[in-house]
Amino acid sequence: GKLEPVSVSVPVFDPVVVLDTIKRSVQTLSSKCLELYRGAVAAMQRPGETESGRSSLVSEQSSVEATKPKKETAVLFVSPSSLVAPGPVQGDPGMSSEEDRDLYTTRG
């Protein structure tokens, strides 16, 4: 058998076209971000908002958060003797193998 050569065609990209596409994409993204920023600023400066300048949506969120029950936190101190198991603890059967012993670490 004779092997026939395999030809693979790779698309050729014109660097000018690639750079132009990147430039247009960045300009579009920039204009959309600017539009979003201007919309946010305009929404914050609308007349008729509450006296504090906060929108009614923010005020509603504040009142909703105020009605949520407060969670209590506590620190629990446990004596070291209560941390000891009452009986023998069965470990991983792999720990008993001498070749696997180095996979497990112990403290102290």
C-alpha positions in Angstrom: 0.0 0.0 0.0 0.9 3.5 -0.9 -0.1 6.3 1.5 -1.7 9.3 -0.1 -0.8 12.7 1.3 -3.4 14.3 3.5 -4.1 18.0 2.9 -5.6 20.1 5.6 -6.8 23.6 4.8 -6.7 26.2 7.6 -8.8 29.4 7.1 -6.7 32.5 6.6 -7.7 35.5 8.7 -6.9 38.9 7.5 -5.4 40.8 10.5 -7.0 44.1 9.4 -10.5 42.4 9.5 -9.8 40.9 12.9 -8.6 44.2 14.4 -11.6 46.0 12.8 -14.0 43.5 14.4 -12.3 43.8 17.8 -12.4 47.6 17.5 -16.2 47.7 16.6 -16.9 45.3 19.4 -15.1 47.4 22.0 -16.8 50.6 20.7 -20.2 48.9 21.0 -19.5 47.6 24.5 -18.2 51.0 25.5 -21.3 52.8 24.2 -23.7 50.4 25.9 -21.8 50.8 29.2 -22.0 54.6 28.8 -25.7 54.3 28.1 -26.2 52.2 31.2 -24.2 54.6 33.3 -26.2 57.6 32.1 -29.5 55.8 32.7 -28.4 55.0 36.3 -27.4 58.6 37.0 -30.7 59.9 35.5 -32.7 57.4 37.6 -30.9 58.5 40.8 -31.5 62.2 40.0 -35.2 62.1 39.1 -37.4 64.6 41.0 -40.1 63.2 43.2 -37.9 60.7 45.0 -37.9 60.4 48.8 -36.2 63.3 50.7 -33.1 61.3 51.3 -32.6 60.9 47.6 -33.1 57.2 47.7 -35.5 55.6 45.3 -38.7 53.9 46.6 -37.2 50.5 45.7 -34.3 51.0 48.1 -36.7 52.2 50.8 -38.8 49.2 50.3 -35.8 46.9 50.6 -34.8 48.6 53.8 -38.2 48.1 55.4 -38.3 44.4 54.3 -34.9 43.8 55.8 -36.0 45.5 59.0 -38.9 43.0 59.4 -36.6 39.9 59.1 -35.9 38.2 62.4 -32.4 38.8 63.7 -30.2 35.7 63.8 -28.4 35.1 67.1 -24.8 33.9 67.0 -23.0 32.2 69.8 -19.7 30.6 70.5 -19.8 27.1 71.9 -16.9 25.9 74.0 -16.5 22.2 74.2 -14.2 20.4 76.6 -11.5 18.3 75.0 -12.7 15.2 76.8 -16.0 15.3 75.0 -14.2 15.2 71.6 -12.8 11.7 72.3 -14.9 8.9 70.7 -16.5 6.6 73.3 -15.4 3.4 71.4 -13.0 2.4 68.7 -13.3 4.3 65.5 -13.2 2.3 62.3 -10.9 4.0 59.7 -10.5 3.6 56.0 -9.4 0.1 55.1 -6.8 1.7 52.8 -5.0 3.1 55.8 -4.0 -0.3 57.0 -2.1 -1.0 53.8 1.6 -0.1 54.3 1.9 1.3 50.7 -1.0 3.6 51.3 0.1 4.8 54.8 2.0 7.8 53.3 -1.3 9.2 51.7 -2.7 9.9 55.2 -1.4 12.6 57.6 -1.8 12.8 61.3 -1.3 15.8 63.5 1.1 16.1 66.4 
